[in-house]
């Protein structure tokens, strides 16, 4: 186990905590923004866990990169959706 594995674990835990908070906010408000943010942060958690499990030293492997890209696209879509629903 390297230092990078420990840091990745800490970052994964942070993403998981953020996902749990957004899920809780979604349960209280039923706002789609929070649900999409929870899913995006859950994808980022999975990304970090896979980096650690497969001992991937390069964060730019295609599969993991696409997983991160999907998470950020979900965040972008959530923000756009929230702003379009207001008008």
Backbone as XML, in Angstrom:
<?xml version="1.0"?>
<chain id="A" units="angstrom">
  <residue number="1" name="UNK">
    <atom name="N" x="0.854" y="-1.185" z="0.000"/>
    <atom name="CA" x="0.000" y="0.000" z="0.000"/>
    <atom name="C" x="0.892" y="1.238" z="0.000"/>
  </residue>
  <residue number="2" name="UNK">
    <atom name="N" x="0.611" y="2.128" z="-0.914"/>
    <atom name="CA" x="1.415" y="3.337" z="-1.023"/>
    <atom name="C" x="0.700" y="4.521" z="-0.373"/>
  </residue>
  <residue number="3" name="UNK">
    <atom name="N" x="1.407" y="5.626" z="-0.295"/>
    <atom name="CA" x="0.808" y="6.852" z="0.233"/>
    <atom name="C" x="-0.336" y="7.318" z="-0.655"/>
  </residue>
  <residue number="4" name="UNK">
    <atom name="N" x="-0.186" y="7.076" z="-1.964"/>
    <atom name="CA" x="-1.235" y="7.469" z="-2.897"/>
    <atom name="C" x="-2.537" y="6.721" z="-2.620"/>
  </residue>
  <residue number="5" name="UNK">
    <atom name="N" x="-2.424" y="5.452" z="-2.235"/>
    <atom name="CA" x="-3.621" y="4.674" z="-1.914"/>
    <atom name="C" x="-4.357" y="5.277" z="-0.722"/>
  </residue>
  <residue number="6" name="UNK">
    <atom name="N" x="-3.609" y="5.701" z="0.281"/>
    <atom name="CA" x="-4.220" y="6.312" z="1.457"/>
    <atom name="C" x="-4.929" y="7.611" z="1.075"/>
  </residue>
  <residue number="7" name="UNK">
    <atom name="N" x="-4.245" y="8.454" z="0.289"/>
    <atom name="CA" x="-4.835" y="9.725" z="-0.128"/>
    <atom name="C" x="-6.080" y="9.475" z="-0.979"/>
  </residue>
  <residue number="8" name="UNK">
    <atom name="N" x="-5.999" y="8.510" z="-1.884"/>
    <atom name="CA" x="-7.169" y="8.184" z="-2.707"/>
    <atom name="C" x="-8.328" y="7.714" z="-1.849"/>
  </residue>
  <residue number="9" name="UNK">
    <atom name="N" x="-8.031" y="6.970" z="-0.807"/>
    <atom name="CA" x="-9.082" y="6.528" z="0.103"/>
    <atom name="C" x="-9.732" y="7.688" z="0.831"/>
  </residue>
  <residue number="10" name="UNK">
    <atom name="N" x="-8.926" y="8.628" z="1.261"/>
    <atom name="CA" x="-9.450" y="9.811" z="1.944"/>
    <atom name="C" x="-10.316" y="10.629" z="0.996"/>
  </residue>
  <residue number="11" name="UNK">
    <atom name="N" x="-9.858" y="10.810" z="-0.245"/>
    <atom name="CA" x="-10.631" y="11.566" z="-1.227"/>
    <atom name="C" x="-11.935" y="10.832" z="-1.553"/>
  </residue>
  <residue number="12" name="UNK">
    <atom name="N" x="-11.862" y="9.507" z="-1.675"/>
    <atom name="CA" x="-13.071" y="8.714" z="-1.935"/>
    <atom name="C" x="-14.070" y="8.867" z="-0.798"/>
  </residue>
  <residue number="13" name="UNK">
    <atom name="N" x="-13.584" y="8.860" z="0.429"/>
    <atom name="CA" x="-14.475" y="9.041" z="1.571"/>
    <atom name="C" x="-15.114" y="10.429" z="1.530"/>
  </residue>
  <residue number="14" name="UNK">
    <atom name="N" x="-14.337" y="11.438" z="1.157"/>
    <atom name="CA" x="-14.893" y="12.791" z="1.047"/>
    <atom name="C" x="-15.988" y="12.861" z="-0.004"/>
  </residue>
  <residue number="15" name="UNK">
    <atom name="N" x="-15.755" y="12.233" z="-1.162"/>
    <atom name="CA" x="-16.781" y="12.193" z="-2.202"/>
    <atom name="C" x="-18.022" y="11.459" z="-1.715"/>
  </residue>
  <residue number="16" name="UNK">
    <atom name="N" x="-17.823" y="10.367" z="-0.974"/>
    <atom name="CA" x="-18.965" y="9.601" z="-0.470"/>
    <atom name="C" x="-19.768" y="10.414" z="0.539"/>
  </residue>
  <residue number="17" name="UNK">
    <atom name="N" x="-19.086" y="11.153" z="1.392"/>
    <atom name="CA" x="-19.779" y="12.012" z="2.363"/>
    <atom name="C" x="-20.564" y="13.101" z="1.630"/>
  </residue>
  <residue number="18" name="UNK">
    <atom name="N" x="-19.957" y="13.702" z="0.610"/>
    <atom name="CA" x="-20.664" y="14.724" z="-0.177"/>
    <atom name="C" x="-21.889" y="14.122" z="-0.840"/>
  </residue>
  <residue number="19" name="UNK">
    <atom name="N" x="-21.747" y="12.918" z="-1.381"/>
    <atom name="CA" x="-22.882" y="12.245" z="-2.003"/>
    <atom name="C" x="-24.001" y="11.997" z="-0.987"/>
  </residue>
  <residue number="20" name="UNK">
    <atom name="N" x="-23.635" y="11.581" z="0.207"/>
    <atom name="CA" x="-24.642" y="11.334" z="1.247"/>
    <atom name="C" x="-25.364" y="12.625" z="1.636"/>
  </residue>
  <residue number="21" name="UNK">
    <atom name="N" x="-24.631" y="13.725" z="1.746"/>
    <atom name="CA" x="-25.268" y="15.000" z="2.062"/>
    <atom name="C" x="-26.245" y="15.422" z="0.975"/>
  </residue>
  <residue number="22" name="UNK">
    <atom name="N" x="-25.813" y="15.312" z="-0.286"/>
    <atom name="CA" x="-26.704" y="15.690" z="-1.382"/>
    <atom name="C" x="-27.926" y="14.782" z="-1.448"/>
  </residue>
  <residue number="23" name="UNK">
    <atom name="N" x="-27.740" y="13.504" z="-1.145"/>
    <atom name="CA" x="-28.882" y="12.595" z="-1.122"/>
    <atom name="C" x="-29.865" y="12.999" z="-0.016"/>
  </residue>
  <residue number="24" name="UNK">
    <atom name="N" x="-29.321" y="13.375" z="1.133"/>
    <atom name="CA" x="-30.196" y="13.812" z="2.224"/>
    <atom name="C" x="-30.945" y="15.091" z="1.856"/>
  </residue>
  <residue number="25" name="UNK">
    <atom name="N" x="-30.247" y="16.037" z="1.217"/>
    <atom name="CA" x="-30.905" y="17.269" z="0.782"/>
    <atom name="C" x="-31.988" y="16.954" z="-0.242"/>
  </residue>
  <residue number="26" name="UNK">
    <atom name="N" x="-31.728" y="15.982" z="-1.138"/>
    <atom name="CA" x="-32.730" y="15.589" z="-2.124"/>
    <atom name="C" x="-33.961" y="14.989" z="-1.439"/>
  </residue>
  <residue number="27" name="UNK">
    <atom name="N" x="-33.735" y="14.146" z="-0.427"/>
    <atom name="CA" x="-34.868" y="13.542" z="0.282"/>
    <atom name="C" x="-35.744" y="14.588" z="0.940"/>
  </residue>
  <residue number="28" name="UNK">
    <atom name="N" x="-35.142" y="15.657" z="1.448"/>
    <atom name="CA" x="-35.902" y="16.702" z="2.121"/>
    <atom name="C" x="-36.618" y="17.625" z="1.141"/>
  </residue>
  <residue number="29" name="UNK">
    <atom name="N" x="-35.975" y="17.912" z="0.011"/>
    <atom name="CA" x="-36.537" y="18.916" z="-0.897"/>
    <atom name="C" x="-37.107" y="18.350" z="-2.190"/>
  </residue>
  <residue number="30" name="UNK">
    <atom name="N" x="-36.709" y="17.137" z="-2.549"/>
    <atom name="CA" x="-37.100" y="16.510" z="-3.824"/>
    <atom name="C" x="-36.662" y="17.353" z="-5.024"/>
  </residue>
  <residue number="31" name="UNK">
    <atom name="N" x="-35.582" y="18.118" z="-4.855"/>
    <atom name="CA" x="-35.034" y="18.915" z="-5.949"/>
    <atom name="C" x="-34.083" y="18.040" z="-6.759"/>
  </residue>
  <residue number="32" name="UNK">
    <atom name="N" x="-34.305" y="17.988" z="-8.060"/>
    <atom name="CA" x="-33.508" y="17.152" z="-8.950"/>
    <atom name="C" x="-32.025" y="17.499" z="-8.913"/>
  </residue>
  <residue number="33" name="UNK">
    <atom name="N" x="-31.699" y="18.749" z="-8.657"/>
    <atom name="CA" x="-30.304" y="19.174" z="-8.585"/>
    <atom name="C" x="-29.533" y="18.349" z="-7.558"/>
  </residue>
  <residue number="34" name="UNK">
    <atom name="N" x="-30.112" y="18.169" z="-6.391"/>
    <atom name="CA" x="-29.439" y="17.421" z="-5.334"/>
    <atom name="C" x="-29.300" y="15.949" z="-5.690"/>
  </residue>
  <residue number="35" name="UNK">
    <atom name="N" x="-30.302" y="15.382" z="-6.329"/>
    <atom name="CA" x="-30.220" y="13.975" z="-6.735"/>
    <atom name="C" x="-29.109" y="13.769" z="-7.754"/>
  </residue>
  <residue number="36" name="UNK">
    <atom name="N" x="-29.018" y="14.661" z="-8.718"/>
    <atom name="CA" x="-27.976" y="14.533" z="-9.736"/>
    <atom name="C" x="-26.585" y="14.765" z="-9.145"/>
  </residue>
  <residue number="37" name="UNK">
    <atom name="N" x="-26.478" y="15.696" z="-8.224"/>
    <atom name="CA" x="-25.191" y="15.908" z="-7.562"/>
    <atom name="C" x="-24.795" y="14.668" z="-6.751"/>
  </residue>
  <residue number="38" name="UNK">
    <atom name="N" x="-25.762" y="14.040" z="-6.081"/>
    <atom name="CA" x="-25.471" y="12.826" z="-5.307"/>
    <atom name="C" x="-24.954" y="11.725" z="-6.224"/>
  </residue>
  <residue number="39" name="UNK">
    <atom name="N" x="-25.575" y="11.554" z="-7.376"/>
    <atom name="CA" x="-25.134" y="10.531" z="-8.329"/>
    <atom name="C" x="-23.739" y="10.855" z="-8.844"/>
  </residue>
  <residue number="40" name="UNK">
    <atom name="N" x="-23.488" y="12.111" z="-9.169"/>
    <atom name="CA" x="-22.175" y="12.507" z="-9.686"/>
    <atom name="C" x="-21.081" y="12.243" z="-8.656"/>
  </residue>
  <residue number="41" name="UNK">
    <atom name="N" x="-21.320" y="12.599" z="-7.414"/>
    <atom name="CA" x="-20.302" y="12.370" z="-6.395"/>
    <atom name="C" x="-20.138" y="10.885" z="-6.086"/>
  </residue>
  <residue number="42" name="UNK">
    <atom name="N" x="-21.195" y="10.118" z="-6.253"/>
    <atom name="CA" x="-21.068" y="8.674" z="-6.096"/>
    <atom name="C" x="-20.191" y="8.094" z="-7.209"/>
  </residue>
  <residue number="43" name="UNK">
    <atom name="N" x="-20.334" y="8.599" z="-8.429"/>
    <atom name="CA" x="-19.466" y="8.169" z="-9.530"/>
    <atom name="C" x="-18.003" y="8.545" z="-9.266"/>
  </residue>
  <residue number="44" name="UNK">
    <atom name="N" x="-17.789" y="9.716" z="-8.704"/>
    <atom name="CA" x="-16.424" y="10.116" z="-8.363"/>
    <atom name="C" x="-15.843" y="9.228" z="-7.258"/>
  </residue>
  <residue number="45" name="UNK">
    <atom name="N" x="-16.697" y="8.784" z="-6.341"/>
    <atom name="CA" x="-16.263" y="7.840" z="-5.310"/>
    <atom name="C" x="-15.824" y="6.527" z="-5.944"/>
  </residue>
  <residue number="46" name="UNK">
    <atom name="N" x="-16.657" y="6.011" z="-6.837"/>
    <atom name="CA" x="-16.328" y="4.750" z="-7.515"/>
    <atom name="C" x="-15.018" y="4.899" z="-8.286"/>
  </residue>
  <residue number="47" name="UNK">
    <atom name="N" x="-14.829" y="6.042" z="-8.917"/>
    <atom name="CA" x="-13.602" y="6.289" z="-9.660"/>
    <atom name="C" x="-12.384" y="6.164" z="-8.755"/>
  </residue>
  <residue number="48" name="UNK">
    <atom name="N" x="-12.421" y="6.805" z="-7.605"/>
    <atom name="CA" x="-11.279" y="6.765" z="-6.688"/>
    <atom name="C" x="-11.048" y="5.362" z="-6.136"/>
  </residue>
  <residue number="49" name="UNK">
    <atom name="N" x="-12.123" y="4.649" z="-5.855"/>
    <atom name="CA" x="-11.979" y="3.282" z="-5.348"/>
    <atom name="C" x="-11.348" y="2.390" z="-6.421"/>
  </residue>
  <residue number="50" name="UNK">
    <atom name="N" x="-11.795" y="2.533" z="-7.668"/>
    <atom name="CA" x="-11.216" y="1.732" z="-8.746"/>
    <atom name="C" x="-9.747" y="2.073" z="-8.970"/>
  </residue>
  <residue number="51" name="UNK">
    <atom name="N" x="-9.386" y="3.338" z="-8.832"/>
    <atom name="CA" x="-7.980" y="3.720" z="-8.941"/>
    <atom name="C" x="-7.137" y="2.974" z="-7.910"/>
  </residue>
  <residue number="52" name="UNK">
    <atom name="N" x="-7.658" y="2.847" z="-6.718"/>
    <atom name="CA" x="-6.929" y="2.189" z="-5.642"/>
    <atom name="C" x="-6.925" y="0.677" z="-5.812"/>
  </residue>
  <residue number="53" name="UNK">
    <atom name="N" x="-8.053" y="0.107" z="-6.155"/>
    <atom name="CA" x="-8.158" y="-1.348" z="-6.280"/>
    <atom name="C" x="-7.265" y="-1.872" z="-7.403"/>
  </residue>
  <residue number="54" name="UNK">
    <atom name="N" x="-7.257" y="-1.187" z="-8.531"/>
    <atom name="CA" x="-6.464" y="-1.644" z="-9.664"/>
    <atom name="C" x="-5.045" y="-1.087" z="-9.660"/>
  </residue>
  <residue number="55" name="UNK">
    <atom name="N" x="-4.672" y="-0.393" z="-8.588"/>
    <atom name="CA" x="-3.338" y="0.184" z="-8.454"/>
    <atom name="C" x="-2.954" y="0.955" z="-9.710"/>
  </residue>
  <residue number="56" name="UNK">
    <atom name="N" x="-3.891" y="1.734" z="-10.169"/>
    <atom name="CA" x="-3.691" y="2.527" z="-11.375"/>
    <atom name="C" x="-2.930" y="3.785" z="-11.002"/>
  </residue>
  <residue number="57" name="UNK">
    <atom name="N" x="-1.712" y="3.912" z="-11.524"/>
    <atom name="CA" x="-0.907" y="5.098" z="-11.225"/>
    <atom name="C" x="-1.239" y="6.247" z="-12.157"/>
  </residue>
  <residue number="58" name="UNK">
    <atom name="N" x="-1.834" y="5.934" z="-13.272"/>
    <atom name="CA" x="-2.197" y="6.973" z="-14.231"/>
    <atom name="C" x="-3.695" y="7.244" z="-14.112"/>
  </residue>
  <residue number="59" name="UNK">
    <atom name="N" x="-4.031" y="8.444" z="-13.764"/>
    <atom name="CA" x="-5.444" y="8.785" z="-13.626"/>
    <atom name="C" x="-6.104" y="9.012" z="-14.965"/>
  </residue>
  <residue number="60" name="UNK">
    <atom name="N" x="-5.353" y="8.966" z="-16.026"/>
    <atom name="CA" x="-5.926" y="9.243" z="-17.332"/>
    <atom name="C" x="-6.149" y="7.981" z="-18.155"/>
  </residue>
  <residue number="61" name="UNK">
    <atom name="N" x="-6.308" y="6.834" z="-17.496"/>
    <atom name="CA" x="-6.680" y="5.636" z="-18.245"/>
    <atom name="C" x="-8.086" y="5.873" z="-18.808"/>
  </residue>
  <residue number="62" name="UNK">
    <atom name="N" x="-8.372" y="5.395" z="-20.007"/>
    <atom name="CA" x="-9.629" y="5.753" z="-20.689"/>
    <atom name="C" x="-10.901" y="5.445" z="-19.894"/>
  </residue>
  <residue number="63" name="UNK">
    <atom name="N" x="-10.976" y="4.297" z="-19.289"/>
    <atom name="CA" x="-12.197" y="3.936" z="-18.552"/>
    <atom name="C" x="-12.428" y="4.867" z="-17.371"/>
  </residue>
  <residue number="64" name="UNK">
    <atom name="N" x="-11.390" y="5.094" z="-16.608"/>
    <atom name="CA" x="-11.538" y="5.949" z="-15.428"/>
    <atom name="C" x="-11.753" y="7.399" z="-15.822"/>
  </residue>
  <residue number="65" name="UNK">
    <atom name="N" x="-11.121" y="7.806" z="-16.912"/>
    <atom name="CA" x="-11.324" y="9.168" z="-17.398"/>
    <atom name="C" x="-12.777" y="9.368" z="-17.812"/>
  </residue>
  <residue number="66" name="UNK">
    <atom name="N" x="-13.343" y="8.385" z="-18.517"/>
    <atom name="CA" x="-14.738" y="8.499" z="-18.954"/>
    <atom name="C" x="-15.698" y="8.520" z="-17.765"/>
  </residue>
  <residue number="67" name="UNK">
    <atom name="N" x="-15.360" y="7.795" z="-16.711"/>
    <atom name="CA" x="-16.200" y="7.806" z="-15.505"/>
    <atom name="C" x="-16.202" y="9.198" z="-14.876"/>
  </residue>
  <residue number="68" name="UNK">
    <atom name="N" x="-15.027" y="9.824" z="-14.793"/>
    <atom name="CA" x="-14.951" y="11.187" z="-14.267"/>
    <atom name="C" x="-15.664" y="12.171" z="-15.176"/>
  </residue>
  <residue number="69" name="UNK">
    <atom name="N" x="-15.482" y="11.994" z="-16.474"/>
    <atom name="CA" x="-16.142" y="12.871" z="-17.434"/>
    <atom name="C" x="-17.653" y="12.789" z="-17.282"/>
  </residue>
  <residue number="70" name="UNK">
    <atom name="N" x="-18.175" y="11.581" z="-17.130"/>
    <atom name="CA" x="-19.616" y="11.398" z="-16.934"/>
    <atom name="C" x="-20.089" y="12.119" z="-15.677"/>
  </residue>
  <residue number="71" name="UNK">
    <atom name="N" x="-19.319" y="12.018" z="-14.603"/>
    <atom name="CA" x="-19.690" y="12.689" z="-13.349"/>
    <atom name="C" x="-19.753" y="14.206" z="-13.542"/>
  </residue>
  <residue number="72" name="UNK">
    <atom name="N" x="-18.769" y="14.759" z="-14.224"/>
    <atom name="CA" x="-18.763" y="16.212" z="-14.425"/>
    <atom name="C" x="-19.844" y="16.652" z="-15.406"/>
  </residue>
  <residue number="73" name="UNK">
    <atom name="N" x="-20.161" y="15.815" z="-16.379"/>
    <atom name="CA" x="-21.260" y="16.139" z="-17.289"/>
    <atom name="C" x="-22.604" y="16.117" z="-16.561"/>
  </residue>
  <residue number="74" name="UNK">
    <atom name="N" x="-22.751" y="15.206" z="-15.614"/>
    <atom name="CA" x="-23.978" y="15.160" z="-14.807"/>
    <atom name="C" x="-24.095" y="16.433" z="-13.970"/>
  </residue>
  <residue number="75" name="UNK">
    <atom name="N" x="-22.995" y="16.882" z="-13.389"/>
    <atom name="CA" x="-23.015" y="18.122" z="-12.608"/>
    <atom name="C" x="-23.389" y="19.297" z="-13.505"/>
  </residue>
  <residue number="76" name="UNK">
    <atom name="N" x="-22.800" y="19.357" z="-14.682"/>
    <atom name="CA" x="-23.110" y="20.425" z="-15.619"/>
    <atom name="C" x="-24.572" y="20.382" z="-16.041"/>
  </residue>
  <residue number="77" name="UNK">
    <atom name="N" x="-25.074" y="19.191" z="-16.334"/>
    <atom name="CA" x="-26.479" y="19.046" z="-16.725"/>
    <atom name="C" x="-27.410" y="19.455" z="-15.585"/>
  </residue>
  <residue number="78" name="UNK">
    <atom name="N" x="-27.048" y="19.127" z="-14.352"/>
    <atom name="CA" x="-27.871" y="19.490" z="-13.205"/>
    <atom name="C" x="-27.959" y="21.009" z="-13.051"/>
  </residue>
  <residue number="79" name="UNK">
    <atom name="N" x="-26.838" y="21.682" z="-13.236"/>
    <atom name="CA" x="-26.826" y="23.145" z="-13.111"/>
    <atom name="C" x="-27.650" y="23.781" z="-14.226"/>
  </residue>
  <residue number="80" name="UNK">
    <atom name="N" x="-27.466" y="23.291" z="-15.455"/>
    <atom name="CA" x="-28.237" y="23.825" z="-16.577"/>
    <atom name="C" x="-29.723" y="23.576" z="-16.366"/>
  </residue>
  <residue number="81" name="UNK">
    <atom name="N" x="-30.068" y="22.360" z="-15.931"/>
    <atom name="CA" x="-31.475" y="22.016" z="-15.686"/>
    <atom name="C" x="-32.081" y="22.924" z="-14.620"/>
  </residue>
  <residue number="82" name="UNK">
    <atom name="N" x="-31.346" y="23.161" z="-13.570"/>
    <atom name="CA" x="-31.845" y="24.025" z="-12.479"/>
    <atom name="C" x="-32.101" y="25.446" z="-12.984"/>
  </residue>
  <residue number="83" name="UNK">
    <atom name="N" x="-31.194" y="25.965" z="-13.793"/>
    <atom name="CA" x="-31.352" y="27.325" z="-14.289"/>
    <atom name="C" x="-32.451" y="27.436" z="-15.334"/>
  </residue>
  <residue number="84" name="UNK">
    <atom name="N" x="-32.656" y="26.414" z="-16.125"/>
    <atom name="CA" x="-33.720" y="26.455" z="-17.124"/>
    <atom name="C" x="-35.096" y="26.295" z="-16.506"/>
  </residue>
  <residue number="85" name="UNK">
    <atom name="N" x="-35.193" y="25.566" z="-15.404"/>
    <atom name="CA" x="-36.488" y="25.378" z="-14.738"/>
    <atom name="C" x="-36.971" y="26.655" z="-14.075"/>
  </residue>
  <residue number="86" name="UNK">
    <atom name="N" x="-36.106" y="27.586" z="-13.770"/>
    <atom name="CA" x="-36.512" y="28.821" z="-13.108"/>
    <atom name="C" x="-37.227" y="29.773" z="-14.043"/>
  </residue>
  <residue number="87" name="UNK">
    <atom name="N" x="-36.947" y="29.674" z="-15.345"/>
    <atom name="CA" x="-37.539" y="30.633" z="-16.273"/>
    <atom name="C" x="-38.869" y="30.161" z="-16.798"/>
  </residue>
</chain>
